[in-house]
Amino acid sequence: MKNFEPGFANRVNAAAEAKQALLKKARAIDPSKAPGFAERQAARHARSIEREAQRAERKAAKEAEKIRKAEEKVAEEARKAEEQAAEEIARAKAEVDEQERLVAEAADAERRAIELAAEQKAARDARYAARKARKRR
């Protein structure tokens, strides 16, 4: 056994035995009996409570920010809707005004056409009467 080299199985067993020995030694030492254990536990507990409070505070701040953004979005959409409604009302009023103007222009043009026709008829009647008057003489 002069050149004995442990095989893989021997190395694995040795490592497992060493691990078991360390675990046994660690179990033998009870951390709750160590001096200052209670203070460390209390400090850990206080830090965990503080972290939870900070987490809750951050979550509340995020929720408040979401709500604020949603309110801003709703207000912006309402403002846009009001602007759009005002634009549509102005556009409709402009269309009505344009229609009224066109109707007034059409009525004015028709009145002028009737006046022109009446003037032309009066001129024609006057020429006819003059011609008749020349023939009678």
Backbone hydrogen bonds, N-H to C=O, Kabsch-Sander energy under -0.5 kcal/mol:
donor,donor_aa,acceptor,acceptor_aa,energy
4,F,1,M,-1.1
11,R,7,G,-2.2
12,V,8,F,-2.5
13,N,9,A,-2.5
14,A,10,N,-2.3
15,A,11,R,-2.2
16,A,12,V,-2.4
17,E,13,N,-2.4
18,A,14,A,-2.1
19,K,15,A,-2.3
20,Q,16,A,-2.4
21,A,17,E,-2.2
22,L,18,A,-2.3
23,L,19,K,-2.4
24,K,20,Q,-2.5
25,K,21,A,-2.2
26,A,22,L,-2.4
27,R,23,L,-2.5
28,A,24,K,-1.4
29,I,25,K,-1.0
30,D,28,A,-0.8
33,K,30,D,-1.4
34,A,31,P,-1.1
37,F,34,A,-1.5
40,R,36,G,-2.2
41,Q,37,F,-2.6
42,A,38,A,-2.6
43,A,39,E,-2.5
44,R,40,R,-2.7
45,H,41,Q,-2.7
46,A,42,A,-2.5
47,R,43,A,-2.5
48,S,44,R,-2.4
49,I,45,H,-2.3
50,E,46,A,-2.4
51,R,47,R,-2.7
52,E,48,S,-2.3
53,A,49,I,-2.4
54,Q,50,E,-2.5
55,R,51,R,-2.7
56,A,52,E,-2.7
57,E,53,A,-2.5
58,R,54,Q,-2.8
59,K,55,R,-2.6
60,A,56,A,-2.5
61,A,57,E,-2.4
62,K,58,R,-2.5
63,E,59,K,-2.5
64,A,60,A,-2.6
65,E,61,A,-2.4
66,K,62,K,-2.5
67,I,63,E,-2.6
68,R,64,A,-2.6
69,K,65,E,-2.7
70,A,66,K,-2.5
71,E,67,I,-2.6
72,E,68,R,-2.5
73,K,69,K,-2.6
74,V,70,A,-2.5
75,A,71,E,-2.6
76,E,72,E,-2.8
77,E,73,K,-2.7
78,A,74,V,-2.4
79,R,75,A,-2.6
80,K,76,E,-2.7
81,A,77,E,-2.5
82,E,78,A,-2.5
83,E,79,R,-2.6
84,Q,80,K,-2.9
85,A,81,A,-2.6
86,A,82,E,-2.7
87,E,83,E,-2.7
88,E,84,Q,-2.6
89,I,85,A,-2.6
90,A,86,A,-2.7
91,R,87,E,-2.9
92,A,88,E,-2.7
93,K,89,I,-2.8
94,A,90,A,-2.6
95,E,91,R,-2.4
96,V,92,A,-2.5
97,D,93,K,-2.9
98,E,94,A,-2.7
99,Q,95,E,-2.6
100,E,96,V,-2.8
101,R,97,D,-2.7
102,L,98,E,-2.8
103,V,99,Q,-2.8
104,A,100,E,-2.8
105,E,101,R,-2.9
106,A,102,L,-2.7
107,A,103,V,-2.7
108,D,104,A,-2.7
109,A,105,E,-3.0
110,E,106,A,-2.4
111,R,107,A,-2.7
112,R,108,D,-2.8
113,A,109,A,-2.4
114,I,110,E,-2.6
115,E,111,R,-2.8
116,L,112,R,-2.9
117,A,113,A,-2.6
118,A,114,I,-2.6
119,E,115,E,-2.9
120,Q,116,L,-3.0
121,K,117,A,-2.5
122,A,118,A,-2.8
123,A,119,E,-2.8
124,R,120,Q,-2.7
125,D,121,K,-3.3
126,A,122,A,-2.5
127,R,123,A,-2.5
128,Y,124,R,-2.8
129,A,125,D,-2.9
130,A,126,A,-2.4
131,R,127,R,-2.7
132,K,128,Y,-2.6
133,A,129,A,-2.4
134,R,130,A,-2.2
135,K,131,R,-2.0
136,R,132,K,-1.8
137,R,133,A,-0.9
